[in-house]
Amino acid sequence: MRAYCSRFLALWLFALLGTLAVSPTSAGEIVLSLEEPTANSTYTGVANIRGWVVGSAGINRVELYVNGQLEDTIPVGGLRPDVGNAFPDFPNSSNSGFSMAFNYSELAAGQHTILVRAVDREGAFQDASATFNVTRFDNPYISDPARVSLEGATGGFDSRSIFINNMTADGKTYDIRLDWRTAIQGYAITQIIPTGGGQIQDFSGTYEYTGSLVSNDCPASPPTESQSVLQINQAGVQLSGTVGNLPISGNVDALGHFSLTSATTEQNVPEIPGCKILVRGVYEGNFLGRNLTESINVRDVAGTCPLSFDCVIRYEGTIQQAGSAGTASLDAKDSKPGSPVEAILRDFSIGLQ
């Protein structure tokens, strides 16, 4: 009973303090965590498959499945003192890491799933999986560094990403994008496309957005957080869809950069009879980098409010593809408590009096 309570306490402390990169999942007396690949990330070339596992009966092996097929076993026994401190009652918990090098470019470009299965010495097992994307050069392994050149290439960057256009790899030219990857504490390639075009990835789907307030020059105090759901339909480079009930339209390029604008809506400011404002949302970001800047443009309908203004409330955050639609921050009818439009209307009624 004491050992069981100790293990329960260790799990509770991990969840509370965030000691490890991800929260472990437990099945019986096996605790398994897959740390890389990270879900929904993009990989190319040689990188790691890694994590940790402990079991009360001891771990016999860790199996690797790629897209449902058994590929290999992953060596276990890497030094993990953090796990040992959290699970002192499990055998060899301080040497519970598993890791192997894996050439992600041996897979076709697109979405894949890796599953690791930890099997203990009694035959019980626990699974953990991650779905990720692969981008790659035509040659899955370029052994000669002289075959890669930046001669004639151009580069650039934005607030989150680095771009290199017209680089040469194994006799072909490509445009690539690099984004920060927390797991390696460095920049990694997240998009590779042939220079001069190449098929644009289809980014259609439902996306959940969460952002934090970064600037505001309006006579109001909007909420510090914004949450929206974007429904995106793509036809070539053209995007359409909705934010809540509001239509949006825009475009996307081959590297995943997108720009969307919502319809402009006219709203009545509560408690100020006759005062009307126009609200329009602009969304700019990158699907692959999963970043988004939301700009809420607000201006008065001339002559209807106590003072005239034309201002912007700006949020920055992340987007994640989701499975279902929801409410959005730009539609006052459908906005949930605390969403920007609701707060804008409330705060404008105070700020303009």
C-alpha positions as CSV (number, residue, x, y, z in Angstrom):
1,M,0.0,0.0,0.0
2,R,2.9,2.4,0.9
3,A,4.5,1.7,-2.5
4,Y,1.3,2.4,-4.4
5,C,0.8,5.7,-2.5
6,S,4.3,6.7,-3.3
7,R,3.8,6.1,-7.0
8,F,0.5,7.9,-7.0
9,L,2.2,10.9,-5.2
10,A,5.0,10.9,-7.8
11,L,2.5,11.1,-10.7
12,W,0.6,13.9,-8.9
13,L,3.8,15.9,-8.4
14,F,4.7,15.5,-12.0
15,A,1.3,16.8,-13.1
16,L,1.5,19.7,-10.6
17,L,5.1,20.8,-11.1
18,G,5.6,19.9,-14.7
19,T,9.0,18.3,-14.0
20,L,9.1,16.6,-17.4
21,A,8.4,17.9,-20.8
22,V,5.1,16.1,-21.1
23,S,2.7,14.6,-18.6
24,P,3.2,10.8,-18.5
25,T,0.4,8.3,-19.0
26,S,0.0,5.3,-16.9
27,A,-1.5,1.8,-17.4
28,G,-1.2,-0.6,-14.5
29,E,2.3,-0.6,-13.4
30,I,3.9,0.8,-16.5
31,V,4.5,4.6,-17.0
32,L,5.5,5.7,-20.5
33,S,6.3,9.1,-22.0
34,L,7.1,9.7,-25.7
35,E,9.0,13.0,-25.8
36,E,10.0,13.1,-29.5
37,P,8.6,13.3,-32.1
38,T,6.2,15.9,-30.7
39,A,2.6,15.8,-31.9
40,N,1.8,17.9,-35.0
41,S,5.5,18.9,-35.5
42,T,7.3,18.7,-38.8
43,Y,10.5,16.7,-39.3
44,T,13.1,16.1,-42.0
45,G,16.4,14.2,-42.1
46,V,17.9,12.4,-39.2
47,A,16.5,13.2,-35.7
48,N,15.5,11.4,-32.5
49,I,12.8,9.1,-31.3
50,R,13.1,9.3,-27.5
51,G,11.3,9.2,-24.2
52,W,11.3,7.3,-21.0
53,V,9.5,4.3,-19.4
54,V,9.4,2.6,-16.0
55,G,7.6,-0.5,-14.9
56,S,7.2,-2.3,-11.6
57,A,8.2,-5.6,-13.2
58,G,11.0,-4.1,-15.1
59,I,11.0,-3.2,-18.8
60,N,11.9,-5.9,-21.3
61,R,11.9,-3.9,-24.5
62,V,10.5,-0.9,-26.3
63,E,9.1,-1.5,-29.8
64,L,8.8,1.0,-32.6
65,Y,5.8,1.0,-35.0
66,V,5.7,3.4,-38.0
67,N,2.2,3.8,-39.6
68,G,1.1,0.6,-37.9
69,Q,4.0,-1.5,-38.9
70,L,6.7,-2.9,-36.5
71,E,10.0,-1.4,-37.6
72,D,12.5,-1.9,-34.8
73,T,13.2,-2.0,-31.1
74,I,14.5,1.1,-29.4
75,P,17.4,0.8,-27.0
76,V,16.5,1.4,-23.3
77,G,18.7,2.4,-20.4
78,G,19.6,6.0,-20.9
79,L,20.4,8.1,-17.8
80,R,17.3,9.9,-16.5
81,P,17.9,11.1,-12.9
82,D,14.7,13.2,-13.1
83,V,12.6,10.1,-13.6
84,G,14.6,8.2,-11.0
85,N,13.8,10.9,-8.4
86,A,10.1,10.9,-9.3
87,F,9.7,7.1,-9.4
88,P,12.2,5.7,-6.9
89,D,10.2,2.5,-6.3
90,F,10.4,1.4,-9.9
91,P,13.5,-0.7,-10.8
92,N,16.2,1.0,-12.9
93,S,14.1,4.2,-13.0
94,S,17.2,6.4,-13.1
95,N,18.2,4.6,-16.3
96,S,14.8,4.6,-18.0
97,G,15.5,6.7,-21.1
98,F,15.0,5.2,-24.5
99,S,16.4,6.8,-27.7
100,M,17.4,6.1,-31.3
101,A,18.4,8.0,-34.4
102,F,15.7,7.9,-37.1
103,N,15.8,9.2,-40.7
104,Y,12.4,10.8,-41.1
105,S,13.2,11.6,-44.7
106,E,13.0,7.9,-45.5
107,L,9.2,8.5,-45.1
108,A,7.2,10.1,-47.9
109,A,6.3,13.8,-47.4
110,G,3.1,14.2,-45.5
111,Q,1.5,13.0,-42.3
112,H,2.7,9.9,-40.4
113,T,2.2,8.3,-37.0
114,I,4.8,6.7,-34.7
115,L,3.8,4.4,-31.9
116,V,6.1,3.1,-29.2
117,R,5.1,0.1,-27.1
118,A,6.8,-0.6,-23.8
119,V,6.7,-4.3,-22.8
120,D,7.5,-5.3,-19.3
121,R,9.1,-8.6,-18.1
122,E,5.7,-10.1,-17.4
123,G,4.4,-9.4,-21.0
124,A,2.2,-6.4,-20.1
125,F,2.5,-3.4,-22.3
126,Q,1.7,0.3,-22.7
127,D,1.5,2.4,-25.9
128,A,2.3,6.0,-26.6
129,S,2.0,7.6,-30.1
130,A,2.4,10.9,-31.9
131,T,1.2,12.1,-35.3
132,F,3.6,14.4,-37.2
133,N,4.5,15.7,-40.7
134,V,7.5,15.0,-42.9
135,T,9.0,17.5,-45.3
136,R,12.1,16.4,-47.3
137,F,14.5,16.8,-50.2
138,D,14.1,14.4,-53.1
139,N,17.2,12.6,-51.9
140,P,16.5,11.2,-48.4
141,Y,20.2,11.2,-47.4
142,I,22.8,13.6,-48.9
143,S,26.1,12.1,-47.9
144,D,28.4,14.7,-49.6
145,P,28.2,18.2,-48.0
146,A,29.6,19.6,-51.3
147,R,26.2,18.8,-52.8
148,V,24.5,21.4,-50.6
149,S,25.1,25.1,-51.5
150,L,23.8,28.5,-50.6
151,E,25.4,30.1,-53.6
152,G,22.8,32.3,-55.3
153,A,20.3,31.8,-52.4
154,T,18.5,34.6,-50.7
155,G,17.3,34.7,-47.1
156,G,14.9,36.5,-44.7
157,F,13.1,36.2,-41.5
158,D,10.0,37.2,-39.6
159,S,9.4,37.3,-35.8
160,R,9.3,33.5,-35.6
161,S,10.9,31.9,-38.7
162,I,13.9,31.9,-41.0
163,F,13.5,31.6,-44.8
164,I,16.1,30.5,-47.3
165,N,15.1,30.6,-51.0
166,N,16.9,29.1,-54.0
167,M,19.3,26.9,-52.1
168,T,20.8,23.9,-53.9
169,A,20.6,20.3,-52.5
170,D,21.9,17.4,-54.6
171,G,21.5,19.3,-57.8
172,K,18.0,20.7,-57.3
173,T,16.9,24.0,-55.9
174,Y,14.5,24.5,-53.0
175,D,12.9,27.1,-50.7
176,I,13.0,26.1,-47.1
177,R,11.7,27.4,-43.8
178,L,13.1,26.9,-40.3
179,D,11.2,27.3,-37.0
180,W,12.3,27.1,-33.4
181,R,11.9,23.6,-31.9
182,T,11.8,23.4,-28.2
183,A,12.8,19.7,-28.0
184,I,16.2,20.4,-29.6
185,Q,16.6,24.1,-28.3
186,G,17.4,25.2,-31.8
187,Y,16.0,26.0,-35.3
188,A,14.9,23.1,-37.5
189,I,13.6,22.8,-41.0
190,T,9.8,22.7,-41.1
191,Q,9.1,23.2,-44.9
192,I,10.9,22.2,-48.1
193,I,9.4,23.0,-51.5
194,P,11.0,23.1,-55.0
195,T,12.0,26.6,-56.0
196,G,9.5,28.3,-58.3
197,G,6.5,26.5,-57.1
198,G,5.7,23.0,-56.2
199,Q,2.3,21.9,-55.0
200,I,0.8,24.0,-52.2
201,Q,-0.2,21.9,-49.2
202,D,-3.9,21.9,-48.4
203,F,-4.5,23.6,-45.1
204,S,-8.3,23.2,-45.1
205,G,-9.7,22.5,-41.6
206,T,-10.8,23.8,-38.3
207,Y,-8.3,25.7,-36.2
208,E,-8.4,26.8,-32.6
209,Y,-6.6,30.0,-31.8
210,T,-5.5,31.4,-28.5
211,G,-3.7,34.7,-28.3
212,S,-2.4,37.3,-25.7
213,L,-2.9,41.0,-25.9
214,V,0.2,42.8,-27.2
215,S,-1.0,46.3,-28.1
216,N,-4.1,48.5,-27.9
217,D,-4.6,52.1,-28.9
218,C,-8.4,52.1,-28.5
219,P,-10.4,54.0,-25.7
220,A,-11.2,50.6,-24.1
221,S,-9.6,47.9,-22.0
222,P,-10.0,44.6,-23.9
223,P,-9.3,41.2,-22.2
224,T,-5.8,40.1,-22.1
225,E,-6.6,36.8,-23.8
226,S,-8.4,36.0,-27.1
227,Q,-9.9,32.7,-28.2
228,S,-11.3,32.0,-31.7
229,V,-12.2,29.2,-34.0
230,L,-11.4,29.5,-37.7
231,Q,-13.0,27.3,-40.3
232,I,-10.7,27.3,-43.4
233,N,-11.5,26.1,-46.9
234,Q,-8.7,26.2,-49.5
235,A,-8.8,26.3,-53.3
236,G,-5.2,26.7,-54.7
237,V,-3.8,29.8,-53.0
238,Q,-7.2,31.2,-52.1
239,L,-8.7,30.8,-48.6
240,S,-12.3,31.3,-47.5
241,G,-14.3,30.3,-44.4
242,T,-15.7,31.7,-41.2
243,V,-14.8,33.0,-37.8
244,G,-17.8,32.1,-35.8
245,N,-20.6,33.3,-38.1
246,L,-18.5,35.9,-39.9
247,P,-17.1,35.1,-43.4
248,I,-13.4,35.4,-43.9
249,S,-11.3,35.4,-47.1
250,G,-7.6,35.6,-48.0
251,N,-4.7,33.7,-49.4
252,V,-1.8,31.4,-48.5
253,D,1.6,30.7,-50.1
254,A,3.6,27.6,-50.5
255,L,5.5,28.1,-47.2
256,G,2.2,28.3,-45.3
257,H,2.0,32.1,-44.8
258,F,-1.6,33.2,-44.8
259,S,-3.6,36.4,-44.5
260,L,-7.3,36.5,-43.8
261,T,-9.8,39.3,-43.4
262,S,-13.2,39.0,-41.8
263,A,-16.3,40.9,-42.9
264,T,-16.9,44.2,-41.2
265,T,-19.7,44.3,-38.8
266,E,-21.6,47.2,-37.3
267,Q,-22.2,47.0,-33.5
268,N,-24.2,49.1,-31.1
269,V,-22.3,50.2,-28.0
270,P,-24.3,49.3,-24.9
271,E,-25.6,52.2,-22.7
272,I,-24.7,54.9,-25.2
273,P,-27.8,55.3,-27.4
274,G,-27.1,55.7,-31.0
275,C,-23.3,55.1,-30.7
276,K,-22.2,52.6,-33.3
277,I,-18.8,51.1,-34.1
278,L,-17.4,49.1,-37.0
279,V,-15.4,46.0,-36.2
280,R,-13.1,44.0,-38.6
281,G,-10.7,41.2,-37.9
282,V,-7.4,40.6,-39.7
283,Y,-5.5,37.3,-39.2
284,E,-1.9,36.8,-40.4
285,G,0.3,33.9,-39.6
286,N,1.7,30.6,-40.7
287,F,0.0,27.3,-40.7
288,L,3.2,25.3,-40.4
289,G,4.7,27.5,-37.7
290,R,1.3,27.5,-36.0
291,N,1.5,31.2,-35.2
292,L,-1.1,33.9,-35.7
293,T,-1.5,37.6,-35.2
294,E,-5.1,38.8,-34.7
295,S,-5.7,42.5,-35.3
296,I,-9.2,43.8,-34.4
297,N,-9.8,47.1,-36.2
298,V,-12.4,49.3,-34.6
299,R,-13.7,52.7,-35.7
300,D,-16.7,54.8,-34.9
301,V,-19.6,55.3,-37.3
302,A,-19.1,59.0,-38.1
303,G,-21.2,61.3,-35.8
304,T,-22.8,58.6,-33.7
305,C,-20.4,58.5,-30.7
306,P,-19.2,61.1,-28.2
307,L,-15.7,61.1,-29.8
308,S,-14.2,59.9,-33.0
309,F,-11.6,57.1,-33.2
310,D,-10.0,54.6,-35.5
311,C,-7.9,52.1,-33.6
312,V,-6.4,48.6,-33.4
313,I,-6.4,45.9,-30.7
314,R,-3.7,43.3,-31.4
315,Y,-3.2,39.8,-30.1
316,E,-0.4,37.3,-30.9
317,G,-0.7,33.6,-30.3
318,T,-0.8,30.1,-31.7
319,I,-3.3,28.0,-33.8
320,Q,-3.9,24.3,-33.6
321,Q,-6.0,22.2,-35.9
322,A,-9.1,21.0,-34.2
323,G,-11.9,18.6,-34.9
324,S,-15.0,20.8,-34.4
325,A,-16.1,24.4,-34.8
326,G,-16.8,26.7,-32.0
327,T,-17.5,30.3,-31.1
328,A,-15.2,33.1,-32.2
329,S,-14.1,36.4,-30.7
330,L,-15.2,38.6,-33.6
331,D,-18.9,37.9,-33.6
332,A,-20.7,39.7,-30.8
333,K,-23.8,37.5,-31.0
334,D,-21.8,34.3,-30.6
335,S,-18.8,35.5,-28.5
336,K,-18.4,33.9,-25.2
337,P,-18.0,35.8,-21.9
338,G,-14.6,37.6,-21.9
339,S,-14.1,37.5,-25.6
340,P,-12.7,40.7,-27.2
341,V,-15.8,41.9,-29.0
342,E,-18.0,41.6,-25.9
343,A,-15.3,43.4,-23.8
344,I,-14.9,46.0,-26.5
345,L,-18.6,46.8,-26.5
346,R,-18.6,46.9,-22.7
347,D,-15.5,48.9,-22.3
348,F,-16.3,51.4,-25.1
349,S,-19.6,52.1,-23.3
350,I,-17.5,53.1,-20.2
351,G,-14.6,54.8,-22.1
352,L,-16.8,57.0,-24.3
353,Q,-19.1,58.3,-21.5
